[in-house]
């Protein structure tokens, strides 16, 4: 059974650990290794602890049978993307949780939360080279724009998906 829980300050180490794990599982070969090498669990905990007062209210942990398997956040839009008021800044699942429908369930949950706020769309960014782009397309996301981002001196393309409901 899946549960979605807003992040509590005492859960920041769990959130940061899962975030770090997901990056180490997902991004080798997609972004420069130098960028990944400068990351550490300790730095991630410090980073998310410092950010908690700013964005903690928007962050969620996803549990499958009481085990943390994913995380995401629903925050106010940081830039103007069509008529979206909200952005999912991160949506990560442990590799062992891929293919179980959890990603789709998270997107559905985000839609439920935003519908309750009278919103009808959100956006998220994803590296164009990330195989997850196919998943986002499959579940109804539409690419509306792209941008270049710098990872350790290497420019990579991110695409912006809009989800309407």
Buried (B, 14 or more C-beta within 10 A) or exposed (E): EBEBEEBEEEBBBBBBBBBBBBBEBBBEEBBBEEBBEEBEBEEBBEBBBEEBEEBBEBBBBBBBEEEBBBBBBBBEBEEEBEEBBBBBBBBBBBEEBBEEEBBEBBBEBBBEBBEEEEBBBBBBBBBEBBEBBEBBEEEBBBBEBEEEEEBEEEEBEBBBBBBEB
